[in-house]
Amino acid sequence: MNILKGSNNNMANVRNYIAAGNTAVRKNLKARQALADNKPDYGALGEEAIKAERDERIGVIMANAKANNASMDASTQIKGAEIAKDRDKSIAASKRSARKAGLLAGGALILGLANKERLKKDEPDLYQEMLQQQLLGRNQSITDLRTEIDEMRTDLENSTPSSIPTSDSTIPLSPESPGTTPISSAQSLAAGQGISNGGGSRYSVDQMQQLLVDRGMDPGTARQLAAVGMGESGGNPTIDTVQSGLDPNRSNEFSVGLFQINSQSHGDKLRRRGYTVDDLRDPGKNADIAIDVYNEAGGLTPWSVYNSGDYRQYMKL
């Protein structure tokens, strides 16, 4: 639009210069006509003609120059418009190329990620496989333990109290029960196996129960543990398994006192309370450790006479 407007303005200027030239020519013609008709002053008329001719030439020259300039301006503007148009086309093409390159790059990235995921799925997950193997191993261990527990439970259910061995001795407890193996110091002494009865006074089941109740145990549980103690020591607070002959060489244990505390198995409890093995001959301290053993085991299973059921005969004493 600007190019056309500039061209129109230049053409108008050219027409103006041409009109000026035509005017000069007409003046020249009028001067010559006047000279022929009226025969005026030749000097003045000649002068006027020269000026008209000069003006005519000047007008023609200026018109030609303006025309040339206008043509050059129009050509320049047209060329500039073509250059600008080519520039815009180049920019647009560059943008299209950039967008295309971006799309190609994005597509390549997506394909790369997809391929990576595919390879990732195809590859073995070593860490997961290791965890699965460990889990299988643990499950197998649990299964084996359950089987072992079931077998032990079956063995216990099928066993009789007299079949639970606690020593190598086969000395009978009494003539009424020949061949029965002693499982406590009290039974060993009753069988005449002991080398000493330990001396001192004996505790009753009631007295042993009170020792336990005084230390916080409930009366029902204390009664059971007192009956166990009577079956283990016969109420003798100083007896041990060497004196009773149950284990004279300490090959299996060294149990001491009213509740026959195994000093080898429960030495940690003695150390926690600051007791020595000889302190177990004290009825009160022996009762302290007995309660600790009961609490740790959650029951009376650490004592043989409980597992055999022999303690029941002392529950009513």
C-alpha positions as CSV (number, residue, x, y, z in Angstrom):
1,M,0.0,0.0,0.0
2,N,2.8,2.5,0.9
3,I,4.7,1.7,-2.4
4,L,1.6,2.5,-4.5
5,K,1.0,5.7,-2.6
6,G,4.6,6.9,-3.2
7,S,4.4,6.0,-6.9
8,N,1.1,8.0,-7.3
9,N,2.8,11.1,-5.6
10,N,5.8,10.9,-8.0
11,M,3.6,10.6,-11.0
12,A,1.6,13.7,-9.9
13,N,4.9,15.6,-9.7
14,V,5.9,14.5,-13.2
15,R,2.5,15.7,-14.6
16,N,3.1,19.1,-12.9
17,Y,6.5,19.5,-14.5
18,I,5.0,18.5,-17.9
19,A,2.2,21.1,-17.5
20,A,4.8,23.7,-16.7
21,G,6.7,22.8,-19.9
22,N,3.6,23.0,-21.9
23,T,2.9,26.5,-20.5
24,A,6.3,27.7,-21.5
25,V,5.8,26.3,-25.1
26,R,2.4,28.1,-25.4
27,K,4.0,31.3,-24.3
28,N,6.7,30.8,-27.0
29,L,4.1,30.2,-29.6
30,K,2.0,33.2,-28.5
31,A,5.2,35.4,-28.7
32,R,5.9,34.2,-32.2
33,Q,2.3,34.6,-33.3
34,A,2.3,38.1,-31.9
35,L,5.5,38.8,-33.8
36,A,3.9,37.7,-37.1
37,D,0.6,39.5,-36.6
38,N,1.5,42.7,-35.0
39,K,5.2,42.9,-35.6
40,P,6.1,44.2,-32.2
41,D,9.5,45.1,-30.8
42,Y,11.7,42.4,-32.0
43,G,14.2,42.8,-29.2
44,A,11.6,42.3,-26.5
45,L,9.9,39.5,-28.3
46,G,13.2,37.8,-28.9
47,E,14.2,38.1,-25.3
48,E,10.8,36.7,-24.3
49,A,11.2,33.8,-26.6
50,I,14.6,32.9,-25.3
51,K,13.2,32.9,-21.8
52,A,10.3,30.7,-22.8
53,E,12.6,28.3,-24.6
54,R,14.9,28.2,-21.5
55,D,11.9,27.6,-19.3
56,E,10.7,24.9,-21.5
57,R,14.1,23.2,-21.5
58,I,14.4,23.6,-17.8
59,G,10.9,22.1,-17.3
60,V,11.7,19.2,-19.6
61,I,15.0,18.5,-17.8
62,M,13.4,18.7,-14.4
63,A,10.5,16.5,-15.5
64,N,12.9,13.9,-16.8
65,A,14.9,14.0,-13.6
66,K,11.8,13.7,-11.5
67,A,10.6,10.9,-13.6
68,N,13.9,9.1,-13.3
69,N,14.0,9.7,-9.6
70,A,10.4,8.5,-9.2
71,S,11.2,5.5,-11.2
72,M,14.2,4.8,-9.1
73,D,12.3,5.3,-5.9
74,A,9.5,3.1,-7.0
75,S,11.9,0.4,-8.1
76,T,13.8,0.7,-4.8
77,Q,10.6,0.4,-2.8
78,I,9.5,-2.6,-4.8
79,K,12.8,-4.2,-4.3
80,G,12.7,-3.5,-0.6
81,A,9.2,-5.0,-0.4
82,E,10.5,-8.1,-2.2
83,I,13.4,-8.4,0.2
84,A,11.1,-8.0,3.2
85,K,8.8,-10.6,1.7
86,D,11.7,-13.0,1.2
87,R,12.9,-12.2,4.7
88,D,9.5,-13.1,6.2
89,K,9.3,-16.2,4.1
90,S,12.8,-17.2,5.4
91,I,11.8,-16.5,9.0
92,A,8.6,-18.5,8.6
93,A,10.5,-21.4,7.0
94,S,13.0,-21.2,9.9
95,K,10.2,-21.4,12.4
96,R,8.7,-24.3,10.7
97,S,12.1,-26.0,10.6
98,A,12.5,-25.3,14.3
99,R,9.1,-26.7,15.1
100,K,9.7,-29.7,13.0
101,A,13.1,-30.3,14.7
102,G,11.4,-29.9,18.1
103,L,8.7,-32.4,17.2
104,L,11.3,-34.8,15.9
105,A,13.4,-34.4,19.1
106,G,10.3,-34.9,21.3
107,G,9.3,-38.0,19.3
108,A,12.8,-39.4,19.7
109,L,12.7,-38.8,23.4
110,I,9.4,-40.6,23.8
111,L,10.6,-43.5,21.7
112,G,13.8,-43.7,23.8
113,L,11.9,-43.7,27.0
114,A,9.4,-46.3,25.7
115,N,12.3,-48.5,24.6
116,K,14.0,-48.1,28.0
117,E,10.9,-49.2,29.8
118,R,10.5,-52.1,27.5
119,L,14.1,-53.2,28.2
120,K,13.6,-52.6,31.8
121,K,10.7,-55.0,31.8
122,D,12.6,-57.6,29.9
123,E,15.6,-57.4,32.3
124,P,15.4,-59.5,35.5
125,D,15.1,-57.5,38.7
126,L,18.0,-59.0,40.6
127,Y,17.1,-57.2,43.8
128,Q,13.5,-58.4,43.7
129,E,14.6,-61.9,42.9
130,M,17.0,-61.8,45.8
131,L,14.2,-60.7,48.1
132,Q,11.9,-63.4,46.8
133,Q,14.6,-66.0,47.4
134,Q,15.1,-64.8,51.0
135,L,11.4,-64.8,51.6
136,L,11.2,-68.4,50.3
137,G,14.0,-69.4,52.6
138,R,12.4,-67.8,55.6
139,N,9.1,-69.5,54.8
140,Q,10.8,-72.8,54.5
141,S,12.5,-72.2,57.9
142,I,9.2,-71.4,59.5
143,T,7.7,-74.5,58.0
144,D,10.6,-76.6,59.3
145,L,10.2,-75.1,62.8
146,R,6.5,-75.7,62.8
147,T,7.1,-79.3,61.8
148,E,9.7,-79.7,64.6
149,I,7.3,-78.2,67.2
150,D,4.5,-80.5,66.1
151,E,6.8,-83.5,66.5
152,M,8.0,-82.3,69.9
153,R,4.4,-81.8,71.0
154,T,3.5,-85.3,69.8
155,D,6.4,-86.8,71.7
156,L,5.4,-85.0,74.9
157,E,1.8,-86.1,74.6
158,N,2.8,-89.7,74.1
159,S,5.4,-89.6,76.9
160,T,4.7,-90.5,80.6
161,P,6.0,-88.6,83.6
162,S,8.5,-91.4,84.4
163,S,9.9,-91.4,80.9
164,I,11.3,-87.8,81.2
165,P,15.0,-88.3,82.1
166,T,17.0,-85.8,84.2
167,S,20.0,-87.8,85.2
168,D,21.8,-91.1,84.5
169,S,20.7,-92.5,87.9
170,T,18.3,-95.4,88.0
171,I,18.1,-95.8,91.8
172,P,14.4,-96.3,92.8
173,L,12.6,-93.7,94.8
174,S,11.0,-96.3,97.1
175,P,10.2,-99.9,97.2
176,E,6.7,-99.1,95.9
177,S,8.1,-97.6,92.7
178,P,11.1,-99.7,91.6
179,G,13.1,-98.5,88.6
180,T,11.8,-94.9,88.7
181,T,14.6,-92.4,88.0
182,P,14.8,-89.5,90.5
183,I,14.1,-86.0,88.9
184,S,14.7,-83.9,92.0
185,S,16.9,-83.7,95.1
186,A,13.8,-84.6,97.2
187,Q,13.3,-87.8,95.2
188,S,17.0,-88.6,95.3
189,L,17.1,-88.2,99.1
190,A,14.0,-90.3,99.4
191,A,15.7,-93.0,97.3
192,G,18.6,-93.0,99.7
193,Q,21.0,-91.7,97.1
194,G,22.2,-88.6,98.8
195,I,25.4,-88.1,100.8
196,S,23.8,-85.4,103.0
197,N,20.4,-84.0,103.6
198,G,21.8,-80.5,104.1
199,G,20.7,-80.2,107.7
200,G,18.6,-77.4,109.1
201,S,14.8,-77.0,109.6
202,R,12.3,-77.7,106.9
203,Y,9.8,-75.4,105.3
204,S,6.2,-76.3,104.8
205,V,4.2,-75.6,101.6
206,D,2.4,-72.9,103.4
207,Q,5.6,-71.2,104.5
208,M,7.0,-71.4,101.0
209,Q,3.8,-69.9,99.6
210,Q,4.0,-67.0,102.0
211,L,7.6,-66.3,101.0
212,L,6.4,-65.9,97.4
213,V,3.3,-63.8,98.3
214,D,5.4,-61.5,100.4
215,R,7.4,-60.8,97.2
216,G,4.3,-59.9,95.1
217,M,3.2,-63.1,93.6
218,D,-0.5,-63.8,93.6
219,P,-1.6,-66.6,96.1
220,G,-2.8,-69.1,93.5
221,T,0.4,-69.0,91.5
222,A,2.4,-68.9,94.7
223,R,0.7,-72.1,95.9
224,Q,1.6,-73.9,92.7
225,L,5.2,-72.8,92.9
226,A,5.4,-73.7,96.6
227,A,4.2,-77.2,95.7
228,V,6.8,-77.4,93.0
229,G,9.5,-76.3,95.6
230,M,8.4,-79.0,98.0
231,G,8.7,-81.6,95.2
232,E,12.1,-80.3,94.3
233,S,13.8,-79.8,97.7
234,G,11.5,-81.4,100.2
235,G,11.3,-78.0,102.0
236,N,15.1,-78.1,102.7
237,P,16.5,-74.6,102.2
238,T,20.2,-75.6,102.1
239,I,20.1,-78.8,99.9
240,D,21.8,-78.9,96.6
241,T,22.1,-81.6,93.8
242,V,25.6,-82.7,94.9
243,Q,24.5,-83.3,98.5
244,S,21.3,-85.1,97.4
245,G,23.3,-87.3,95.0
246,L,21.1,-86.2,92.1
247,D,24.2,-84.9,90.2
248,P,27.2,-85.5,92.4
249,N,29.7,-84.5,89.7
250,R,27.8,-81.4,88.5
251,S,27.7,-83.0,85.0
252,N,24.3,-81.6,84.3
253,E,23.5,-78.9,86.8
254,F,24.1,-77.5,90.3
255,S,20.8,-76.6,91.8
256,V,20.5,-75.1,95.3
257,G,17.9,-74.2,97.9
258,L,14.1,-74.4,98.4
259,F,13.2,-74.0,94.8
260,Q,16.4,-75.8,93.5
261,I,17.6,-72.9,91.4
262,N,20.1,-74.0,88.7
263,S,23.0,-71.7,89.4
264,Q,24.6,-72.5,86.0
265,S,21.4,-71.7,83.9
266,H,20.3,-68.7,86.0
267,G,23.6,-67.1,86.9
268,D,22.5,-64.0,85.0
269,K,19.7,-63.5,87.5
270,L,22.0,-63.9,90.4
271,R,24.3,-61.3,89.0
272,R,21.5,-58.8,88.3
273,R,20.5,-59.0,92.0
274,G,24.1,-59.1,93.3
275,Y,23.6,-62.6,94.8
276,T,26.2,-65.4,95.0
277,V,25.5,-69.1,94.5
278,D,25.7,-69.6,98.3
279,D,23.0,-66.9,98.7
280,L,20.6,-69.4,97.2
281,R,20.6,-71.3,100.5
282,D,18.8,-68.2,102.0
283,P,15.0,-68.9,101.7
284,G,14.1,-65.3,100.8
285,K,16.8,-64.9,98.2
286,N,16.0,-68.2,96.7
287,A,12.4,-67.2,96.4
288,D,13.5,-63.9,94.7
289,I,15.3,-65.9,92.0
290,A,12.4,-68.4,91.7
291,I,10.1,-65.5,90.9
292,D,12.6,-64.2,88.3
293,V,12.7,-67.7,86.7
294,Y,8.9,-67.9,86.6
295,N,8.5,-64.5,85.1
296,E,11.2,-65.1,82.4
297,A,9.6,-68.5,81.4
298,G,6.0,-67.2,81.7
299,G,5.2,-70.4,83.8
300,L,6.5,-73.3,85.8
301,T,8.0,-75.3,82.9
302,P,11.6,-74.8,84.1
303,W,11.0,-77.2,87.0
304,S,11.0,-81.0,86.3
305,V,8.4,-81.9,89.0
306,Y,5.9,-79.5,87.4
307,N,6.4,-81.1,84.0
308,S,6.0,-84.6,85.4
309,G,3.0,-83.6,87.4
310,D,4.5,-84.8,90.8
311,Y,3.9,-81.4,92.3
312,R,0.2,-82.0,92.5
313,Q,0.5,-84.2,95.5
314,Y,1.8,-81.2,97.5
315,M,-1.0,-78.7,96.5
316,K,-3.2,-79.7,99.5
317,L,-0.5,-80.0,102.1
